[in-house]
């Protein structure tokens, strides 16, 4: 009985379909309505599913692996539906050579990380970004990629160092966080009286010695308008370091007079200095975020904060540091409009935070942007807000290598072999040699 009903139903359905098809002309109102409905449905579908947006491919190259920009790349994807940002990682060991070879052939990525210097700019590899972006970024970040008053790169989150301090030791001895060098030495004297080394430092490394001095020099001279001009002129070979920084280096010798830095520290490696700091034998340590994981491994319960490098004048202080990378626009790019969209988005708080998400520990050079940094850097926030993050050596051009001579000279100063004038005089001689060889 059930089977008979199914067969009958099928037959009726077939007859109905056949009747409707044959009766199209005789049932015009009904058939017209049916056709109109079908047509309307098709048009609606076409309206809802437009042709896919054509994307313009923009190539971006950098020497860090894609994980370091994954959040930023996702932001580009979400916010720029008409742009396809293709990331190209090239190992740092070959990066400069590979990119310069491509640029010399009139090719290369559209957006390029790094290699923005006097030579590549003079060759015409990079687009002038001054009008569109210069006013948006702090000069401390743009100065390293500005040539003849024209900006050629957008500085991204900085590397930096300041002075880490053991919060519990400061609390125990009722010590106020110093804001000037005089206050620092008052703190150091109290610590010494209680058997605590004021600051651990691995002076066996000349770069560590050099950066300690630069922190003071930034506060007392290089960070001023006059000092920034001098710094640029030194890189061009038209100014001398002995003429400008002897007062600052003479002041730096106060670390020796107060017994904060001693001759025996010339044999101390960075790792040994870290052990002194994390064990509580030393109260302070100049470094940056790259050691934070080591601190936590060695002393998980240690409470740490940071204050900026100090000078004699007070103020927000300075962090020795600079852009981790600056992004420039290939002057020969065939997709500049799309590339500008990428750089525009990068130059917003949203873009800066997306970059920082995978490069935490640095500060932004974009005006008005401060990252929610870990609590360990609370004491350095005024310096970050002021944009006081600078590595003067970045502006020295081919004389960059003279920084090692500065560090070695400071080691000789600690050893009692040279005077501040002799140290800086040797740096001037090295810088002159490097500039002559580059001509």
Secondary structure, DSSP 8 states (H G I E B T S, - for coil): -HHHHHHHHHHHHHHHHHHHHHTTTTTHHHHHHHHHHHHHHHHHHHHHS------EEEEEEESS-GGGGHHHHHHHHHH-TTEEEEEEE--HHHHHHHHHHHHHTT-S-SEEES--SHHHHHTT-B---HHHHGGGB-HHHHGGGEETTEE--EE-SEEEEEEEEEHHHHHHTT----SSHHHHHHHHHHHHHTT-EEEE--TTSHHHHHHHHHHHHIIIIITSHHHHHHHHHHHHTSS-HHHHHHHHHHHHTHHHHTTSS-GGGGG--HHHHHHHHHTTSEEEEEE-GGGHHHHHHH-TT--EEEE-B--SS-SS-BEEEEES-EEEEBTT-S-HHHHHHHHHHHTSHHHHHHHHTTSTT----BTT------GGGGGGHHHHHTT-EE-GGGGSGGGGGHHHHHHHHHHHHHHTS--HHHHHHHHHHHHHHHHHHH-
